Structure formats: structure tokens, C-alpha cells
Amino acid sequence: MSPWFSATVAAPAMIAEWHLPTASGPWFTMAVQLGFVAGTLVGSVFMLSDRWRAERFAGWSAVVAGVATVLIAERVHTASGALVLRAVTGAALAGVYPPGIKLVAGWWRSRRGLAIGVLVGALTVGSASPHLISALAPNQNWRSVLLVSAAATFAAAALFLFAVREGPYQAPSAPVSLAGLRRVVGDRGVLLATAGYLGHMWELYAMWSWIALFWVAVAVQHALPRTLPSTMAFATVASGAIGCVVAGFFADRFGRTTTTMTAMVVSGSCALVVGVAYRAAASPMILGAITLIWGVSIVADSAQFSACVTELSPPEYVGTALTVQTCLGFLLTVASIRAVPVWVAHWGWGRAFAPLALGPLFGTIAMFRLRAHRYRVRLAGGHG
């Protein structure tokens, strides 16, 4: 997953070298989001992960993502070409992540929440890695960020193709269908779980996309080394892997609604507090502690929303339910990613992250109502 934010990290240097307008920066991330949505839809409609073995589909998709990333670094010199390749990268990664969930599900029947949590933790570290590469690259060369990210993707492709196999509990996915869509839309539990996921996604990718520039502002405010923003951005995003594993452990034991609500309350509070601390010129150590807590909590619940939908949706339409959830969530991220720089321009970093807290608030309400709904269903003798 390392190419996901590779061009996001490289965007300021790319914009300067190619003489692009500053407003083009967010599109280097939004193009990946849109490509991922398109790739997920195409993969589901044509049942690509069932036509080919999941590990081979994921392996060759990783190759495509790596090639697209290399081309941006070595062959493309225009914004339009780079954005097309970023969309291709997102579509290719849609062939890596969902089949990855399928592969994990094939090896785990009990403790599946923990297993998927480990997978999402790996996604989190991969998404964070371009920030670390940027901090270590000589003179923070943006091409090095893309090329090392591509190399990591090629290594992952080799692992998929030669070391990964489907497990004994592998179940086929159903294609997206109108009948399945009607069943999903009509299921109150699935709708509430999807609403919780949307609240989570409103906050997640916006924070991941802009936390490095927030730390640039902190570095200027406190006259800190220029490598600190990349280092702190990596630490903040990668720390989410801890949250994913811990949340998976607790969700399997104490329930997914309780786990997701707790994570969203913590992350939403951080979205509010971090701006207050910035306006007060708090020490970098305090800001670092807040952003690390935010990083741990903001993605901790991610895997559990997917697990929730697999448990609540009609078994024959799990694929449709997950596709609807994923596509709506990633479409929503385009809006929040684009909104943050607008808020920065109007309010500064002291308030720019605060509107992201609306997502966790909305998601927490949805998951609280889901817990009450499932309790009523059990009292009525249902299976929910």
C-alpha cells in the first residue's frame, strides 16, 4: 500500500518543479481515492477475485500499482499525466486490499476481527511509509520517495505470487446485483454500520493526507528541523497499526459497537484538542502526544466496520454490502480531503481539523443506535 500516499508526500516538490498551481496538490490524493472506488466497483461487478485466485489477482494488481508509480517518477512531467497514473494506482490497489481481506478471512474463522485488524494495521504502516522514506531520502528527493515506494510494492507482489495461498475457509464472493443492493439498503443493521463507517472515513483520510503539512506549520512555529514533519507524519499514521490490532482483540471479546464507539470518541476529541494546543503554541512534545493518540485511535475501528457488515448482511450479499460500504466511504473522503486546505486558508491550522470531529460524532450515534437495534432484535427472537 506504500504508493497510496507517495505522491501526496512528493506533491509540494512536484508542484514546484513542474510549476503547477498550489491548488492541484489535493488532487494527487483524491485521484487515488476515485481510482480505488472505480476499481472496487469493476472488480465486484465482474467478480475478478473469483475469476482469478485472490493471491494472483492481488500480486498482479500490486505490479500495476508499482509500474504506475515508477512512470510518475521517471516518465511523466505534467499534472494531467500524473493524475491519470494516480487514478490507475488507486484502481490497482483496489485489487490488493479487498482480496487481502478475502485471503485473511480464508485462514481465520474465530478471532476474525483480530486477523482483519492486523491486515488493516499493515495497510496503515504501508500508507505511512512514504513519510519515512521522505525523511530519510537525500535532500528529501521526491523521486526517491516514489521509486522506493514502488520497490516495496514489487516486493509485496512477489510475496503474493510466490508465498501466499488461499486458506481452508475461503468462501466465494457474490457479484454486485440489484437484488443484493435492495436487500442491503433495506437492512437497518447494515445501514447503521455503514453510517458509522462513513463517519469514520470523513475523518480518517483527511487527517492522513494533511498531518504532514500540519507538522510543517509546527516546525516553523517552533524552529524545528525540516525532517521532523515527515518523521512525525510517519509516526502518527503508522501508530494506527497498534490501534488496529488492539481494537481487533477487544472487538472479538467485548463487541464491535463498543470498540468502534470508543475509538471514535477518542479520535474526535483529538481532532478538537490538537487545534487548541496549536493555537496555544503548546510544546512539540504535547502536540506529538496528541497526534500519536489520534493516529492510534483514528484507524483502530476501521476493520471492525467491515467485520460488522459481514456479520449483519445477508450471507449471499456480503460482497454487495462491502462494496456499497467501501465505495460510499472512499467517495466521502474526496470531500473531506479537499475541504481541509480550504479550512486552513480561512481559519488556519488552529481550527482546520475541528470539523473532522463531526464524522466521529455522527459515527458514534450510528453505532449506538446499531447496538440498541441488535438488542431489540435479540429480544424479539431474531438472529441479529
C-alpha positions as CSV (number, residue, x, y, z in Angstrom):
1,M,0.0,0.0,0.0
2,S,3.0,2.3,0.1
3,P,2.2,4.1,-3.3
4,W,-1.1,5.4,-1.8
5,F,0.4,8.5,-0.3
6,S,3.7,8.5,-2.2
7,A,2.7,11.4,-4.5
8,T,0.9,13.1,-1.6
9,V,4.2,13.3,0.2
10,A,6.0,14.3,-3.0
11,A,3.4,16.8,-4.1
12,P,5.0,20.1,-2.9
13,A,8.2,19.3,-4.7
14,M,6.4,18.1,-7.8
15,I,4.3,21.3,-7.9
16,A,7.4,23.5,-7.5
17,E,9.4,21.6,-10.2
18,W,6.5,21.4,-12.7
19,H,5.3,25.0,-12.0
20,L,1.8,23.8,-11.1
21,P,-0.8,25.8,-9.1
22,T,-0.8,25.0,-5.4
23,A,-4.5,24.0,-5.6
24,S,-3.5,20.9,-7.6
25,G,-1.9,19.3,-4.6
26,P,-5.0,17.7,-3.1
27,W,-5.8,16.0,-6.4
28,F,-2.7,13.8,-6.1
29,T,-4.5,12.1,-3.2
30,M,-8.1,12.5,-4.4
31,A,-7.3,10.8,-7.8
32,V,-6.2,7.7,-5.8
33,Q,-9.4,7.7,-3.8
34,L,-11.5,7.9,-7.0
35,G,-9.5,5.3,-8.7
36,F,-9.9,3.0,-5.8
37,V,-13.7,3.4,-5.9
38,A,-13.8,2.7,-9.6
39,G,-11.5,-0.3,-9.2
40,T,-13.6,-1.8,-6.4
41,L,-16.8,-1.4,-8.4
42,V,-15.3,-3.0,-11.5
43,G,-13.7,-5.8,-9.5
44,S,-17.0,-6.6,-7.8
45,V,-19.3,-6.4,-10.9
46,F,-17.0,-8.7,-12.9
47,M,-16.1,-10.9,-10.0
48,L,-12.4,-10.5,-10.7
49,S,-11.2,-12.0,-7.4
50,D,-13.3,-15.1,-8.2
51,R,-12.2,-15.4,-11.8
52,W,-8.6,-15.5,-10.7
53,R,-7.1,-16.8,-7.5
54,A,-7.1,-14.0,-4.9
55,E,-3.4,-14.1,-4.3
56,R,-2.6,-13.8,-8.1
57,F,-5.1,-11.0,-8.6
58,A,-3.5,-9.1,-5.7
59,G,0.0,-9.8,-6.9
60,W,-0.5,-8.6,-10.4
61,S,-2.5,-5.6,-9.2
62,A,0.5,-4.7,-7.0
63,V,2.7,-4.9,-10.1
64,V,0.4,-2.4,-11.9
65,A,0.5,0.0,-8.9
66,G,4.3,-0.2,-8.8
67,V,4.6,0.4,-12.5
68,A,2.3,3.4,-12.4
69,T,4.3,4.9,-9.5
70,V,7.6,4.4,-11.4
71,L,6.2,6.1,-14.5
72,I,5.3,9.2,-12.5
73,A,8.8,9.4,-11.2
74,E,10.6,8.7,-14.5
75,R,8.4,9.5,-17.5
76,V,5.7,12.0,-16.6
77,H,6.2,15.7,-16.4
78,T,2.6,17.1,-16.5
79,A,-0.1,17.2,-13.9
80,S,-2.7,15.5,-16.2
81,G,-0.4,12.6,-16.8
82,A,0.5,12.2,-13.1
83,L,-3.2,12.4,-12.1
84,V,-4.2,9.7,-14.6
85,L,-1.4,7.4,-13.2
86,R,-2.5,8.2,-9.7
87,A,-6.0,7.1,-10.6
88,V,-4.5,3.9,-12.1
89,T,-2.6,3.4,-8.8
90,G,-5.8,3.6,-6.8
91,A,-7.7,1.2,-9.1
92,A,-4.8,-1.2,-8.9
93,L,-4.7,-1.1,-5.1
94,A,-8.4,-1.9,-5.2
95,G,-7.1,-5.3,-6.5
96,V,-4.8,-5.6,-3.5
97,Y,-6.7,-4.6,-0.4
98,P,-10.2,-6.4,-0.8
99,P,-8.5,-9.6,-2.0
100,G,-6.3,-9.3,1.0
101,I,-9.3,-9.3,3.3
102,K,-10.7,-12.3,1.4
103,L,-7.4,-14.1,1.9
104,V,-7.3,-13.4,5.7
105,A,-10.9,-14.5,6.1
106,G,-10.0,-17.7,4.4
107,W,-7.4,-18.5,7.1
108,W,-9.4,-17.3,10.2
109,R,-12.9,-18.3,11.4
110,S,-12.7,-17.4,15.1
111,R,-10.9,-14.2,16.1
112,R,-11.5,-12.9,12.6
113,G,-11.8,-9.3,13.9
114,L,-8.2,-9.5,15.3
115,A,-7.0,-11.0,12.0
116,I,-8.5,-8.3,9.9
117,G,-7.3,-5.8,12.4
118,V,-3.7,-7.0,11.8
119,L,-4.3,-6.6,8.0
120,V,-5.6,-3.1,8.3
121,G,-2.6,-2.4,10.6
122,A,-0.3,-3.5,7.8
123,L,-2.2,-1.2,5.4
124,T,-1.7,1.7,7.9
125,V,2.1,1.1,8.1
126,G,2.3,0.9,4.3
127,S,0.3,4.1,3.9
128,A,2.7,5.8,6.4
129,S,5.9,4.6,4.8
130,P,6.3,7.4,2.2
131,H,6.7,9.9,5.0
132,L,9.6,7.8,6.5
133,I,11.2,7.5,3.0
134,S,10.9,11.3,2.6
135,A,12.6,11.9,5.9
136,L,15.5,9.5,5.0
137,A,15.9,10.5,1.3
138,P,18.9,12.5,0.4
139,N,17.8,16.2,0.2
140,Q,14.3,14.8,0.5
141,N,14.3,13.9,-3.2
142,W,10.7,13.4,-4.3
143,R,11.6,10.8,-7.0
144,S,13.3,8.7,-4.4
145,V,10.0,8.6,-2.4
146,L,8.1,7.3,-5.4
147,L,10.8,4.8,-6.5
148,V,11.3,3.3,-3.1
149,S,7.5,3.0,-2.6
150,A,7.3,1.2,-6.0
151,A,10.1,-1.1,-5.0
152,A,8.2,-2.1,-1.8
153,T,5.1,-2.8,-3.9
154,F,7.1,-5.0,-6.3
155,A,8.4,-6.9,-3.2
156,A,4.8,-7.3,-2.0
157,A,3.8,-8.6,-5.4
158,A,6.4,-11.3,-5.2
159,L,5.1,-12.3,-1.8
160,F,1.6,-12.6,-3.1
161,L,2.6,-14.6,-6.2
162,F,5.1,-17.0,-4.6
163,A,4.4,-17.2,-0.9
164,V,0.6,-16.6,-0.2
165,R,-2.1,-19.2,-0.7
166,E,-5.8,-19.3,-0.1
167,G,-6.9,-20.8,3.3
168,P,-9.2,-23.7,4.2
169,Y,-12.2,-21.4,5.0
170,Q,-12.1,-19.5,1.7
171,A,-15.6,-18.5,0.6
172,P,-16.5,-17.1,-2.9
173,S,-17.7,-13.6,-3.2
174,A,-21.0,-12.7,-4.8
175,P,-21.1,-10.1,-7.6
176,V,-22.9,-6.8,-7.0
177,S,-26.6,-7.2,-8.0
178,L,-29.7,-5.1,-7.9
179,A,-31.4,-7.7,-5.8
180,G,-28.5,-7.6,-3.4
181,L,-28.5,-3.9,-3.3
182,R,-32.2,-3.8,-2.4
183,R,-31.6,-6.3,0.4
184,V,-28.6,-4.3,1.7
185,V,-30.4,-0.9,1.6
186,G,-33.4,-2.5,3.3
187,D,-31.4,-3.9,6.2
188,R,-31.4,-1.5,9.1
189,G,-28.3,-3.1,10.8
190,V,-26.2,-2.8,7.6
191,L,-27.3,0.8,7.1
192,L,-26.3,1.8,10.6
193,A,-22.9,0.0,10.3
194,T,-22.3,1.8,7.0
195,A,-23.3,5.1,8.6
196,G,-20.7,4.5,11.3
197,Y,-18.1,3.7,8.6
198,L,-18.9,7.0,6.8
199,G,-18.4,9.0,10.0
200,H,-15.1,7.2,10.4
201,M,-14.0,7.8,6.8
202,W,-14.9,11.5,6.9
203,E,-12.1,12.0,9.4
204,L,-9.5,9.3,8.5
205,Y,-8.1,10.1,5.1
206,A,-8.3,13.8,5.6
207,M,-6.1,13.6,8.7
208,W,-3.7,11.1,7.0
209,S,-3.4,13.4,4.0
210,W,-2.7,16.7,5.8
211,I,-0.9,15.7,9.0
212,A,2.5,16.2,7.4
213,L,1.7,19.8,6.5
214,F,0.3,20.4,9.9
215,W,3.7,19.4,11.3
216,V,5.4,21.7,8.8
217,A,3.5,24.6,10.4
218,V,4.5,23.3,13.9
219,A,8.1,23.1,12.8
220,V,8.0,26.7,11.5
221,Q,6.3,27.8,14.7
222,H,9.0,26.3,16.9
223,A,12.0,26.5,14.6
224,L,12.4,22.7,14.4
225,P,14.5,20.6,11.9
226,R,13.0,20.3,8.4
227,T,12.9,16.4,8.6
228,L,10.7,16.5,11.7
229,P,7.4,16.9,9.8
230,S,8.0,13.7,7.7
231,T,9.1,11.8,10.8
232,M,6.1,12.8,12.8
233,A,3.7,12.2,10.0
234,F,5.1,8.7,9.6
235,A,4.9,8.0,13.4
236,T,1.3,9.4,13.6
237,V,-0.1,7.3,10.7
238,A,2.0,4.2,11.4
239,S,0.9,4.2,15.1
240,G,-2.5,3.3,13.9
241,A,-1.3,-0.3,13.4
242,I,-1.2,-0.6,17.2
243,G,-4.8,0.6,17.4
244,C,-6.0,-1.8,14.7
245,V,-4.5,-4.9,16.5
246,V,-5.7,-3.8,20.0
247,A,-9.2,-2.9,18.7
248,G,-9.4,-6.3,16.9
249,F,-8.5,-8.1,20.1
250,F,-11.1,-6.2,22.2
251,A,-13.9,-6.3,19.5
252,D,-13.8,-10.0,19.4
253,R,-14.3,-10.1,23.2
254,F,-16.4,-7.1,24.1
255,G,-18.3,-6.3,20.9
256,R,-17.7,-4.2,17.7
257,T,-20.1,-1.4,18.6
258,T,-18.4,-0.7,21.9
259,T,-15.0,-0.8,20.4
260,T,-15.8,1.4,17.4
261,M,-17.6,4.0,19.6
262,T,-14.7,4.2,22.0
263,A,-12.2,4.7,19.2
264,M,-14.4,7.4,17.6
265,V,-14.8,9.3,20.8
266,V,-11.1,9.4,21.3
267,S,-10.2,10.4,17.8
268,G,-12.9,13.0,17.5
269,S,-11.6,14.5,20.8
270,C,-8.1,14.7,19.4
271,A,-9.4,16.5,16.2
272,L,-10.8,19.2,18.5
273,V,-7.9,19.3,21.0
274,V,-5.0,19.4,18.5
275,G,-6.0,22.8,17.2
276,V,-6.4,24.2,20.6
277,A,-2.9,23.1,21.5
278,Y,-1.6,24.5,18.3
279,R,-3.2,27.9,18.9
280,A,-1.8,27.9,22.4
281,A,1.7,27.3,21.0
282,A,2.0,24.1,23.1
283,S,5.3,22.4,23.1
284,P,6.1,20.0,20.3
285,M,6.1,17.1,22.8
286,I,2.5,17.9,23.8
287,L,1.4,18.2,20.1
288,G,3.3,15.0,19.4
289,A,1.5,13.1,22.1
290,I,-1.9,14.3,20.9
291,T,-1.2,13.4,17.3
292,L,0.1,10.0,18.2
293,I,-3.0,9.3,20.3
294,W,-5.0,10.5,17.3
295,G,-3.1,8.2,15.0
296,V,-3.7,5.2,17.2
297,S,-7.4,5.8,17.6
298,I,-8.4,7.2,14.2
299,V,-8.0,3.9,12.3
300,A,-8.5,1.4,15.2
301,D,-12.1,0.9,14.3
302,S,-11.7,0.6,10.6
303,A,-11.5,-3.2,10.3
304,Q,-14.4,-3.6,12.7
305,F,-16.9,-1.8,10.4
306,S,-16.1,-4.3,7.7
307,A,-16.4,-7.2,10.1
308,C,-19.7,-5.7,11.3
309,V,-21.1,-5.6,7.8
310,T,-20.0,-9.2,7.1
311,E,-21.9,-10.3,10.3
312,L,-25.1,-8.3,9.7
313,S,-25.7,-8.5,5.9
314,P,-27.5,-11.5,4.3
315,P,-24.8,-14.1,3.7
316,E,-25.4,-14.3,0.0
317,Y,-24.9,-10.5,-0.4
318,V,-21.9,-9.8,1.8
319,G,-19.9,-8.8,-1.3
320,T,-22.6,-6.3,-2.3
321,A,-22.8,-4.8,1.2
322,L,-19.0,-4.4,1.5
323,T,-18.8,-2.8,-2.0
324,V,-21.5,-0.3,-1.1
325,Q,-19.8,0.5,2.2
326,T,-16.3,0.9,0.7
327,C,-17.4,2.9,-2.3
328,L,-19.5,5.4,-0.3
329,G,-16.7,5.7,2.3
330,F,-14.0,6.5,-0.2
331,L,-16.2,8.9,-2.2
332,L,-16.8,10.8,1.0
333,T,-13.0,11.1,1.7
334,V,-12.7,13.1,-1.5
335,A,-14.8,15.8,0.0
336,S,-13.0,16.0,3.4
337,I,-9.5,15.8,1.8
338,R,-10.4,18.8,-0.4
339,A,-12.1,20.7,2.5
340,V,-9.1,20.7,4.9
341,P,-6.9,23.2,2.8
342,V,-10.0,25.4,2.4
343,W,-10.4,25.5,6.2
344,V,-6.7,26.1,6.6
345,A,-7.0,29.1,4.3
346,H,-9.9,30.6,6.2
347,W,-9.2,29.6,9.8
348,G,-5.5,28.5,10.0
349,W,-4.3,25.2,11.5
350,G,-5.8,26.2,14.9
351,R,-9.3,25.3,13.7
352,A,-8.8,23.4,10.4
353,F,-9.1,19.9,11.9
354,A,-12.1,20.7,14.1
355,P,-14.8,20.0,11.5
356,L,-13.4,16.5,11.1
357,A,-14.8,15.7,14.6
358,L,-18.3,15.8,13.1
359,G,-17.6,12.4,11.4
360,P,-16.8,10.5,14.6
361,L,-19.8,12.2,16.3
362,F,-22.1,11.0,13.5
363,G,-20.5,7.6,13.5
364,T,-20.8,7.2,17.3
365,I,-24.5,8.0,17.2
366,A,-25.0,5.4,14.4
367,M,-23.2,2.7,16.2
368,F,-25.0,3.4,19.5
369,R,-28.3,3.0,17.6
370,L,-27.0,-0.2,16.0
371,R,-26.3,-1.6,19.4
372,A,-29.8,-0.7,20.6
373,H,-31.2,-2.2,17.3
374,R,-29.4,-5.5,17.7
375,Y,-30.6,-5.7,21.3
376,R,-34.2,-5.3,20.3
377,V,-33.8,-7.9,17.5
378,R,-32.5,-10.4,20.1
379,L,-35.4,-9.7,22.4
380,A,-37.8,-10.3,19.6
381,G,-36.2,-13.7,18.9
382,G,-34.4,-12.7,15.7
383,H,-30.9,-13.7,14.8
384,G,-29.4,-10.2,14.5
